[in-house]
Amino acid sequence: MEIPPDFDIYSKPKRYFVAKTLASKYIGICDTAQIAALTNANIITEDFVVTEHKCPSPSYDKLMNSEDTVWVKVSELLAEAYKDQPLVTVVLKDVENKTVILNERYHSKCFPRSVAVNAVLRYFDQHFKEYATASPKEFLVYFKSDKCLASVINLKLIVKPVTIRKGIKGSKHAPFEETYPYLCDDSESHILELPEKFPSAALDLKPPKYDPTATLPPGFRSHLAT
């Protein structure tokens, strides 16, 4: 199956209709990074399908009924789009229990520290119920890439509401506020440390995931946000 070409970093990114199946209505028109963000947030799965949204574009009904429409799975689109981007390994360790609770690799061109922190935020979004009544907990976040030495930072999870103002400069969409039930405090982690030993659990790797720094498209939000 032919894969729609990925966007060029210096041009406006290609956008795609995103749907659960070939026979269902589309849930949004998104670029590749936004599709990655939807996948990371578990709003869609990699079994969803996409087709390129061209300008001017035929109606979605016509695209659905046309034999010339090229559809691919989200998994195929993301694999092709991110295949040449660096891999960042991220390991999250609970200091109190001395257990590794996150162990993943991510394709991303962003700074490894940013990738690591955002990967941890995505983890807490999806597992917040486990920590909702916890007192402040400390974690160690290990990360490394082909172009970055292994590093570790301290991070504290604090369960209390925090409001964040979001928006993209130059966007037609107005800035907005979201309130989350927790705060990840890394204020004491500006100086990166070299770990004595990178957690051995990082050797047991699953297939890579995609850029955790990618932001959700307008109209979508984390299930924790209010």
C-alpha positions as CSV (number, residue, x, y, z in Angstrom):
1,M,0.0,0.0,0.0
2,E,1.3,3.4,-1.0
3,I,2.2,5.7,1.9
4,P,1.3,9.4,1.5
5,P,4.6,11.4,1.5
6,D,5.5,13.1,4.7
7,F,5.7,16.9,5.0
8,D,8.9,18.9,4.4
9,I,10.1,20.6,7.6
10,Y,10.4,23.9,5.7
11,S,6.9,23.9,4.1
12,K,3.4,23.8,5.5
13,P,2.8,20.3,6.7
14,K,0.5,18.0,4.9
15,R,-2.8,17.4,6.6
16,Y,-4.9,14.3,6.6
17,F,-8.5,13.2,7.3
18,V,-8.4,10.9,10.3
19,A,-11.1,8.2,10.7
20,K,-11.6,5.0,12.6
21,T,-12.5,3.0,9.5
22,L,-12.8,3.5,5.8
23,A,-16.6,3.6,6.3
24,S,-16.8,6.0,9.3
25,K,-16.9,9.8,9.5
26,Y,-13.6,11.5,10.0
27,I,-12.8,12.8,13.5
28,G,-10.5,15.6,12.4
29,I,-8.1,17.0,9.8
30,C,-4.6,16.8,11.3
31,D,-0.9,17.0,10.4
32,T,1.5,14.2,11.2
33,A,2.6,15.6,14.5
34,Q,-1.0,16.1,15.6
35,I,-1.8,12.5,14.7
36,A,1.2,11.4,16.8
37,A,-0.2,13.4,19.7
38,L,-3.7,11.8,19.3
39,T,-2.0,8.4,19.4
40,N,0.1,9.2,22.4
41,A,-3.0,10.4,24.3
42,N,-4.9,7.2,23.4
43,I,-7.6,9.2,21.6
44,I,-7.0,7.2,18.5
45,T,-5.1,4.0,17.9
46,E,-2.6,3.1,15.2
47,D,-5.4,1.0,13.5
48,F,-7.2,4.3,12.5
49,V,-6.9,5.3,8.8
50,V,-5.9,8.5,7.1
51,T,-6.0,10.0,3.6
52,E,-4.5,13.3,2.5
53,H,-6.5,16.4,2.7
54,K,-5.8,18.4,-0.4
55,C,-6.7,22.0,-1.0
56,P,-9.1,22.4,-2.6
57,S,-10.4,19.0,-1.4
58,P,-13.4,17.0,-2.6
59,S,-16.0,16.4,0.0
60,Y,-15.3,13.6,2.4
61,D,-18.2,11.6,1.1
62,K,-16.7,11.6,-2.4
63,L,-13.3,10.6,-1.0
64,M,-14.9,7.6,0.9
65,N,-16.6,6.4,-2.3
66,S,-13.7,7.0,-4.7
67,E,-11.6,4.0,-5.8
68,D,-8.7,6.5,-6.3
69,T,-8.5,7.5,-2.7
70,V,-5.3,6.3,-1.0
71,W,-5.8,5.2,2.6
72,V,-3.2,4.1,5.0
73,K,-3.2,3.1,8.6
74,V,-1.9,5.6,11.2
75,S,0.8,3.1,12.1
76,E,2.1,3.2,8.5
77,L,2.0,7.0,8.2
78,L,3.8,7.5,11.5
79,A,6.4,4.8,10.8
80,E,7.3,6.5,7.5
81,A,7.2,10.1,8.8
82,Y,9.4,9.4,11.8
83,K,11.7,6.6,10.6
84,D,14.8,9.0,10.2
85,Q,14.3,10.9,13.4
86,P,16.7,10.2,16.3
87,L,15.7,7.7,19.0
88,V,15.5,8.8,22.6
89,T,15.4,6.2,25.4
90,V,13.4,7.2,28.5
91,V,13.3,5.4,31.8
92,L,11.2,6.5,34.8
93,K,12.1,5.1,38.2
94,D,10.1,5.4,41.4
95,V,12.7,6.4,44.1
96,E,10.7,5.1,47.0
97,N,9.9,1.7,45.5
98,K,13.1,1.5,43.5
99,T,11.1,0.2,40.5
100,V,11.2,1.1,36.8
101,I,7.7,2.1,35.8
102,L,8.3,3.5,32.3
103,N,10.8,2.2,29.7
104,E,10.3,3.4,26.2
105,R,12.0,4.7,23.1
106,Y,10.7,7.7,21.1
107,H,11.4,9.0,17.7
108,S,11.9,12.8,18.0
109,K,14.0,15.7,16.7
110,C,13.5,17.6,20.0
111,F,16.0,18.0,22.7
112,P,16.2,14.7,24.6
113,R,15.5,16.3,28.0
114,S,12.2,17.7,26.6
115,V,11.3,14.4,25.1
116,A,11.9,12.7,28.5
117,V,9.9,15.2,30.5
118,N,7.0,15.1,28.1
119,A,7.0,11.3,27.9
120,V,6.8,11.2,31.7
121,L,3.8,13.7,31.6
122,R,2.0,11.5,29.1
123,Y,2.6,8.5,31.5
124,F,1.1,10.3,34.5
125,D,-1.8,11.5,32.4
126,Q,-2.6,7.8,31.6
127,H,-1.9,6.5,35.1
128,F,-3.1,9.3,37.3
129,K,-5.6,7.2,39.2
130,E,-2.7,5.3,40.7
131,Y,-1.3,8.5,42.2
132,A,-4.5,10.6,42.8
133,T,-4.3,10.3,46.6
134,A,-0.5,10.1,47.0
135,S,1.6,12.5,48.9
136,P,4.4,14.1,46.8
137,K,6.5,11.4,45.2
138,E,10.0,11.6,43.8
139,F,11.2,10.0,40.6
140,L,14.4,9.7,38.6
141,V,14.1,10.3,34.9
142,Y,16.9,8.7,32.8
143,F,17.3,9.5,29.1
144,K,19.8,9.1,26.3
145,S,20.1,9.2,22.6
146,D,22.6,8.6,19.8
147,K,23.7,12.2,20.1
148,C,23.2,12.7,23.8
149,L,25.1,11.2,26.7
150,A,23.0,9.3,29.3
151,S,21.6,11.8,31.8
152,V,19.3,11.7,34.8
153,I,17.1,14.4,36.4
154,N,15.0,14.5,39.6
155,L,11.3,15.0,39.3
156,K,8.6,15.3,42.0
157,L,4.9,14.5,41.4
158,I,2.6,16.9,43.4
159,V,-1.1,16.3,43.4
160,K,-2.7,19.7,43.3
161,P,-4.6,21.6,40.6
162,V,-2.4,23.7,38.2
163,T,-3.7,25.9,35.4
164,I,-1.8,26.2,32.1
165,R,-2.4,28.8,29.4
166,K,-2.0,27.2,25.9
167,G,-2.0,28.6,22.4
168,I,0.1,28.7,19.2
169,K,1.5,32.1,18.1
170,G,0.0,33.1,14.8
171,S,-2.8,30.6,15.1
172,K,-6.4,31.6,14.2
173,H,-7.5,29.7,17.4
174,A,-7.6,31.9,20.5
175,P,-5.4,30.9,23.5
176,F,-7.1,28.9,26.2
177,E,-6.6,27.6,29.7
178,E,-6.6,24.0,31.0
179,T,-6.5,22.9,34.6
180,Y,-4.7,19.6,35.4
181,P,-4.9,17.8,38.8
182,Y,-1.2,17.4,39.2
183,L,2.1,19.2,38.9
184,C,5.5,17.7,37.9
185,D,8.2,19.8,39.6
186,D,11.6,19.6,38.0
187,S,12.7,23.0,39.3
188,E,15.8,21.4,41.0
189,S,16.9,19.6,37.8
190,H,18.4,22.3,35.7
191,I,21.9,20.8,36.0
192,L,21.9,17.4,34.3
193,E,23.8,14.6,36.0
194,L,25.5,11.6,34.4
195,P,24.1,8.5,36.0
196,E,26.5,6.0,37.4
197,K,24.6,3.3,35.5
198,F,21.7,3.5,33.1
199,P,18.9,1.2,34.3
200,S,19.3,-2.3,32.8
201,A,15.6,-2.4,32.2
202,A,16.2,-0.1,29.3
203,L,17.8,-3.0,27.4
204,D,14.4,-4.7,27.2
205,L,13.0,-2.4,24.6
206,K,9.6,-2.4,22.9
207,P,9.0,-0.9,19.4
208,P,9.6,2.8,19.4
209,K,6.8,5.3,20.0
210,Y,6.5,8.8,18.5
211,D,7.3,12.3,19.6
212,P,5.8,12.9,23.1
213,T,6.4,16.7,22.6
214,A,3.7,16.8,19.8
215,T,0.6,18.8,20.8
216,L,-3.0,17.8,20.3
217,P,-4.9,19.6,17.5
218,P,-7.5,22.3,18.4
219,G,-10.7,20.7,19.7
220,F,-8.9,17.8,21.5
221,R,-7.6,17.8,25.1
222,S,-6.2,15.4,27.7
223,H,-9.0,13.5,29.5
224,L,-7.6,15.0,32.7
225,A,-7.9,18.6,31.6
226,T,-10.8,20.8,32.7
